[in-house]
Amino acid sequence: MSRCVLSRRDCRVGSGSAAAARSAFTLVEMLTVIVIIGILAGLISAAAIYARARAREAAIYTQIKQLEASLMQYKNEYGEFPPDFWGLNDPNAALQQKAQQDLRRHLRKRWPKYAAGGDPVVQFAADLTAAGLDPTKLDPASALVFWLGGLPEEAPSGIWKPAGFHADEEHPFQFGQPRTGPMFEFDPKKITNDAVGVLRYYMEAPTGSPLVYFRAQRDPSNGRFEYGLISGTAFLPMSYVHFNDADPDPKANRSNIAVPYLDGDPQAGVPADPAVAANKRDWRNPETFQIIHPGLDGIFGNSRNASGNVVLFRFTISGQGFSADGGDFDNITNFAPKLESEIQ
C-alpha cells in the first residue's frame, strides 16, 4: 500500500497530475503523427497535380476539336480545307513549287477576283508584308491562326487580334471594314511571334511549342491521299521543326519535330519502308487533316535511329513497329486525346 506523507488533499492532486502526464503524447508519437500528416499531404498534392494536368489536357483536346469543327465549316463554305503552308519556303524546289501551286489554286478558289490578271501568290506575299507578316516564315504552325483567324481589323500594335478578312474580294488582306469575321475565336494572348511577323498559336502560353496543322492531299501519281510528296522513288513526309531560339545555333538542333502520324505499319510482321514511294502508307485521318499539340511537355518528338538521324515517320500503334520516343506519347491530336492511350 502506497503511503502519502502529505495531506489527503495533496495526495489527490498528485494523483490527478500523474494521470494527466500519462495521457499526453510522447515525442515518438508526435513524430509519427507528423510523418503521417506529411504522407497524406504528399498524396493529396500529387493527386491535385495529376487532376490539374488531366484538366489541362482535356481543355486542349476540347479546343482542338473546336478547331476541327471550324475546318469542316471552312471546307463547306470554300470547297476545300485551307493550305498548311508546308514546303512554301523550303529550299527543296519540288516542295516549294508544289506548295505554291496549292496556295495559288486555293486563293483563286476562295477569292476569284483576287490578283486578276496576275499571280495570286506574288500578290499574296506583297499583301502579307504590308500587313506586318513575313511570308517567308509561313509554315504548318502558322496556317490555322491565319486561315481561321484572318488579319486584325487595324494594323496591330503589339497584340495580334484576328478579325477575319476584308469583305472586298479583290483586296481581302487589307485592314478596315467591312470584314467577314474569323471562323475561330483565337485568344490574342496566346498568339505570339517566334520572330518578327511570324504567327504562332500556343494555346496555353507563349512557351513550349505551337499548334501544328497538316492537310492531306491526293497525289496525282497514285491517286492516294498523302501527307507529303512523292519525289522520284522516295516519299518526303511533311514535318515542322520547332527551333529553340535560345540555342546558339538553333537550326543545327533538329530535335523537336512534329510529323503527321501513320496508323501502324501497312504490313504486319514485315514493315514496309514508308520512305519508299511505291509502298502504301496508312495515315491517320487519311483524307482530311491532322492537328497536333505537343502535350504538356512542349515536345512533339525527337525520335532518332541508330545512326542518330531523325525519324520522320512515326506511328500511333506500338504493336506494329511504333517508332517514337517519350516526346510523342503525351501529344494531343484531333484523332486522339493522347497518343499514349493508343499504344498497345
C-alpha positions as CSV (number, residue, x, y, z in Angstrom):
1,M,0.0,0.0,0.0
2,S,1.4,3.4,-1.0
3,R,1.9,6.0,1.6
4,C,1.3,9.8,1.4
5,V,3.3,12.0,3.7
6,L,1.2,15.0,2.7
7,S,-2.4,15.7,3.4
8,R,-5.2,13.8,1.7
9,R,-5.9,16.8,-0.5
10,D,-2.3,17.0,-1.7
11,C,-2.4,13.3,-2.4
12,R,-5.5,13.7,-4.6
13,V,-3.9,16.5,-6.6
14,G,-0.7,14.5,-7.1
15,S,-2.7,11.5,-8.3
16,G,-4.5,13.7,-10.9
17,S,-1.2,15.2,-12.2
18,A,0.2,11.7,-12.7
19,A,-2.9,10.7,-14.8
20,A,-2.6,13.8,-16.9
21,A,1.1,13.1,-17.6
22,R,0.3,9.5,-18.7
23,S,-2.4,10.8,-21.2
24,A,0.0,13.2,-23.0
25,F,1.7,12.4,-26.4
26,T,5.3,11.1,-26.2
27,L,7.9,12.5,-28.6
28,V,7.8,9.3,-30.7
29,E,4.0,9.5,-31.0
30,M,4.2,13.2,-32.1
31,L,6.8,12.4,-34.7
32,T,4.7,9.5,-36.0
33,V,1.7,11.8,-36.4
34,I,3.7,14.4,-38.2
35,V,5.1,11.8,-40.6
36,I,1.6,10.5,-41.4
37,I,0.3,14.0,-42.0
38,G,3.2,14.7,-44.3
39,I,2.5,11.5,-46.3
40,L,-1.2,12.3,-46.6
41,A,-0.4,15.9,-47.7
42,G,2.0,14.5,-50.3
43,L,-0.6,12.1,-51.6
44,I,-3.2,14.9,-51.8
45,S,-0.7,17.2,-53.6
46,A,0.2,14.5,-56.1
47,A,-3.5,13.8,-56.8
48,A,-4.2,17.5,-57.2
49,I,-1.3,17.9,-59.6
50,Y,-2.5,14.9,-61.6
51,A,-6.0,16.2,-61.7
52,R,-4.8,19.7,-62.9
53,A,-2.8,18.1,-65.7
54,R,-5.7,15.9,-66.8
55,A,-7.9,19.0,-66.8
56,R,-5.4,21.0,-68.9
57,E,-5.2,18.1,-71.4
58,A,-9.0,17.8,-71.6
59,A,-9.2,21.6,-72.2
60,I,-6.6,21.4,-75.0
61,Y,-8.4,18.4,-76.7
62,T,-11.7,20.2,-76.5
63,Q,-10.3,23.3,-78.2
64,I,-8.6,21.1,-80.9
65,K,-12.0,19.5,-81.6
66,Q,-13.5,23.0,-81.9
67,L,-10.7,23.9,-84.4
68,E,-11.6,20.7,-86.3
69,A,-15.2,21.7,-86.5
70,S,-14.1,25.2,-87.8
71,L,-12.0,23.5,-90.5
72,M,-15.0,21.4,-91.6
73,Q,-17.1,24.6,-91.8
74,Y,-14.3,26.2,-93.8
75,K,-14.4,23.3,-96.3
76,N,-18.2,23.6,-96.5
77,E,-18.0,27.3,-97.3
78,Y,-15.0,27.4,-99.6
79,G,-14.8,23.9,-101.1
80,E,-11.6,22.6,-99.5
81,F,-9.5,22.7,-96.4
82,P,-7.1,25.6,-96.2
83,P,-3.4,25.1,-97.2
84,D,-1.0,24.2,-94.5
85,F,1.9,26.1,-96.0
86,W,4.2,23.1,-95.8
87,G,7.1,23.5,-98.2
88,L,6.2,27.0,-99.2
89,N,9.6,28.3,-98.1
90,D,11.5,25.1,-98.3
91,P,14.9,25.1,-100.1
92,N,13.7,22.0,-101.9
93,A,12.5,23.3,-105.2
94,A,10.0,20.5,-105.7
95,L,8.3,21.1,-102.3
96,Q,8.2,24.9,-102.9
97,Q,6.7,24.5,-106.3
98,K,4.0,22.1,-105.0
99,A,3.2,24.4,-102.1
100,Q,2.9,27.4,-104.4
101,Q,0.6,25.6,-106.7
102,D,-1.7,24.6,-103.8
103,L,-1.7,28.1,-102.5
104,R,-2.4,29.6,-105.9
105,R,-5.3,27.2,-106.5
106,H,-6.8,27.9,-103.1
107,L,-6.5,31.7,-103.5
108,R,-8.3,31.6,-106.8
109,K,-10.9,29.3,-105.5
110,R,-11.8,31.3,-102.4
111,W,-11.3,34.8,-103.9
112,P,-11.8,34.6,-107.7
113,K,-11.3,38.3,-108.2
114,Y,-8.1,38.4,-106.2
115,A,-5.0,39.5,-108.3
116,A,-7.0,39.2,-111.5
117,G,-4.6,39.1,-114.4
118,G,-1.6,38.5,-112.2
119,D,-0.1,35.8,-110.0
120,P,-2.1,35.4,-106.7
121,V,1.0,34.0,-104.9
122,V,3.1,37.1,-105.7
123,Q,0.3,39.4,-104.7
124,F,-0.3,37.4,-101.5
125,A,3.4,37.8,-100.4
126,A,3.2,41.6,-101.0
127,D,-0.1,42.0,-99.2
128,L,1.1,40.0,-96.1
129,T,4.3,42.0,-96.0
130,A,2.2,45.2,-95.9
131,A,0.1,43.7,-93.1
132,G,3.2,43.1,-91.0
133,L,3.7,39.4,-91.6
134,D,6.7,37.7,-93.0
135,P,5.6,35.5,-95.9
136,T,8.9,33.7,-96.0
137,K,8.1,32.3,-92.5
138,L,4.7,30.7,-93.2
139,D,4.6,27.0,-92.2
140,P,2.2,24.4,-90.7
141,A,2.4,26.3,-87.3
142,S,1.1,29.5,-89.0
143,A,-1.7,28.0,-91.1
144,L,-4.6,27.6,-88.5
145,V,-4.3,31.1,-86.9
146,F,-4.0,32.7,-90.4
147,W,-6.8,30.9,-92.3
148,L,-9.3,30.6,-89.5
149,G,-8.4,33.8,-87.7
150,G,-7.5,36.2,-90.5
151,L,-6.0,39.6,-90.1
152,P,-6.6,42.2,-87.4
153,E,-9.1,45.0,-88.3
154,E,-6.4,47.6,-87.8
155,A,-2.7,47.5,-88.0
156,P,-1.5,45.6,-84.9
157,S,0.4,47.4,-82.2
158,G,1.8,44.6,-80.1
159,I,-1.2,42.2,-79.8
160,W,-2.4,40.3,-82.9
161,K,-6.2,40.1,-82.6
162,P,-7.6,38.2,-85.7
163,A,-10.8,39.7,-87.1
164,G,-11.2,37.7,-90.3
165,F,-10.5,39.0,-93.8
166,H,-11.8,42.1,-95.6
167,A,-15.1,41.6,-97.4
168,D,-13.6,43.1,-100.6
169,E,-12.8,40.0,-102.6
170,E,-10.3,42.0,-104.7
171,H,-8.4,43.0,-101.6
172,P,-9.1,40.5,-98.8
173,F,-5.8,41.1,-97.0
174,Q,-6.3,44.8,-96.2
175,F,-7.2,46.4,-92.9
176,G,-10.5,48.2,-92.2
177,Q,-14.2,47.4,-92.5
178,P,-16.3,45.5,-93.6
179,R,-14.9,42.1,-92.6
180,T,-16.1,38.5,-92.9
181,G,-15.2,37.8,-89.3
182,P,-12.9,34.9,-88.0
183,M,-14.1,31.3,-88.2
184,F,-12.5,30.6,-84.9
185,E,-12.1,32.9,-81.9
186,F,-8.4,32.7,-81.1
187,D,-7.2,34.1,-77.8
188,P,-4.9,37.0,-78.7
189,K,-2.9,36.5,-75.6
190,K,-1.9,33.0,-76.9
191,I,-0.8,34.3,-80.3
192,T,2.8,35.2,-80.3
193,N,5.8,35.6,-82.6
194,D,8.9,33.4,-82.7
195,A,10.4,36.1,-84.8
196,V,9.1,39.4,-86.3
197,G,6.0,38.8,-88.3
198,V,5.6,35.1,-87.6
199,L,2.3,33.8,-86.3
200,R,2.2,31.0,-83.7
201,Y,-0.7,29.8,-81.5
202,Y,0.4,28.2,-78.3
203,M,-3.0,27.5,-76.7
204,E,-1.8,27.6,-73.1
205,A,1.1,30.2,-73.0
206,P,3.8,31.6,-75.3
207,T,6.2,28.8,-74.3
208,G,6.9,25.3,-75.4
209,S,5.8,24.5,-79.0
210,P,2.8,25.8,-81.0
211,L,-0.1,24.0,-82.5
212,V,0.6,22.4,-85.9
213,Y,-1.7,21.6,-88.8
214,F,-1.1,19.2,-91.7
215,R,-3.5,18.8,-94.6
216,A,-3.8,15.5,-96.6
217,Q,-3.7,15.9,-100.4
218,R,-4.4,13.5,-103.2
219,D,-1.2,12.6,-105.0
220,P,-1.8,12.5,-108.8
221,S,0.8,9.9,-109.4
222,N,-1.0,7.2,-107.4
223,G,-4.5,8.6,-106.6
224,R,-3.9,8.2,-102.9
225,F,-4.2,10.8,-100.2
226,E,-0.7,11.6,-98.7
227,Y,0.8,13.7,-96.1
228,G,3.9,14.6,-98.1
229,L,5.2,14.5,-101.6
230,I,6.4,11.7,-103.9
231,S,9.7,12.7,-105.4
232,G,11.1,10.1,-107.8
233,T,11.4,6.8,-105.9
234,A,11.3,8.5,-102.5
235,F,8.5,9.8,-100.4
236,L,9.1,13.1,-98.5
237,P,6.8,13.4,-95.4
238,M,5.5,16.6,-94.1
239,S,7.2,17.9,-91.0
240,Y,7.5,21.0,-88.8
241,V,10.7,21.7,-86.9
242,H,10.3,23.9,-83.9
243,F,13.7,25.6,-83.4
244,N,14.8,26.7,-79.9
245,D,15.5,30.4,-80.2
246,A,17.7,30.2,-77.1
247,D,20.1,27.8,-78.8
248,P,23.2,29.5,-80.2
249,D,22.7,27.5,-83.4
250,P,19.0,26.6,-83.3
251,K,18.8,25.2,-86.9
252,A,21.6,22.7,-86.0
253,N,19.5,21.2,-83.3
254,R,16.7,19.5,-85.2
255,S,15.4,17.8,-82.0
256,N,11.7,18.9,-81.7
257,I,9.8,17.8,-84.8
258,A,6.1,17.5,-85.5
259,V,5.1,15.0,-88.2
260,P,1.8,13.6,-89.4
261,Y,1.2,10.1,-87.9
262,L,0.8,6.8,-89.6
263,D,-1.7,4.2,-88.4
264,G,0.8,1.4,-87.8
265,D,2.8,-0.4,-90.5
266,P,1.0,-1.5,-93.6
267,Q,2.4,-5.0,-93.4
268,A,2.1,-6.9,-90.2
269,G,5.4,-8.6,-89.2
270,V,7.4,-7.2,-92.1
271,P,7.1,-3.4,-92.0
272,A,7.3,-1.7,-95.4
273,D,9.5,1.3,-95.5
274,P,7.2,4.3,-95.8
275,A,10.0,6.4,-97.3
276,V,9.8,4.3,-100.5
277,A,7.4,6.0,-102.9
278,A,5.9,2.7,-104.2
279,N,4.9,1.5,-100.7
280,K,1.5,2.2,-99.4
281,R,1.3,4.4,-96.3
282,D,-1.7,4.1,-94.0
283,W,-2.2,7.6,-92.4
284,R,-4.4,8.7,-89.6
285,N,-7.2,10.9,-91.0
286,P,-6.1,9.9,-94.5
287,E,-8.4,12.2,-96.4
288,T,-8.7,15.2,-94.1
289,F,-6.1,16.7,-91.8
290,Q,-4.1,16.3,-88.5
291,I,-3.9,18.9,-85.8
292,I,-1.1,18.2,-83.4
293,H,-0.3,19.7,-80.0
294,P,3.0,18.8,-78.3
295,G,1.4,17.9,-75.0
296,L,2.2,19.3,-71.6
297,D,6.0,18.7,-72.1
298,G,6.1,21.0,-75.1
299,I,7.9,18.4,-77.2
300,F,6.4,16.9,-80.4
301,G,9.1,14.2,-80.5
302,N,12.7,13.7,-81.5
303,S,13.0,10.0,-82.5
304,R,16.4,9.1,-83.9
305,N,17.6,5.9,-85.4
306,A,20.8,4.0,-84.6
307,S,22.8,6.5,-86.8
308,G,21.4,9.5,-84.9
309,N,19.2,10.7,-87.8
310,V,15.8,12.0,-87.1
311,V,13.0,9.5,-87.8
312,L,10.3,11.5,-89.7
313,F,7.8,8.6,-89.9
314,R,6.2,7.9,-86.6
315,F,3.3,5.6,-85.8
316,T,0.5,5.6,-83.2
317,I,0.3,1.8,-82.6
318,S,3.3,0.1,-80.9
319,G,2.2,-3.4,-81.8
320,Q,3.2,-2.8,-85.5
321,G,6.5,-1.1,-85.3
322,F,5.8,2.0,-83.2
323,S,8.8,4.4,-83.8
324,A,8.8,7.2,-81.3
325,D,10.1,8.5,-78.0
326,G,8.6,9.9,-74.9
327,G,8.0,13.2,-76.6
328,D,5.3,11.8,-78.8
329,F,3.4,9.9,-76.1
330,D,1.6,12.9,-74.5
331,N,0.9,14.6,-77.8
332,I,-2.7,15.6,-78.2
333,T,-4.3,15.4,-81.7
334,N,-7.7,15.7,-83.3
335,F,-7.9,11.9,-83.7
336,A,-6.7,11.0,-80.2
337,P,-6.9,12.9,-76.9
338,K,-3.5,11.5,-76.1
339,L,-1.3,9.3,-78.2
340,E,-0.2,7.1,-75.4
341,S,-3.8,6.0,-75.0
342,E,-3.5,4.2,-78.4
343,I,-0.2,2.5,-77.7
344,Q,-0.9,-1.2,-77.3
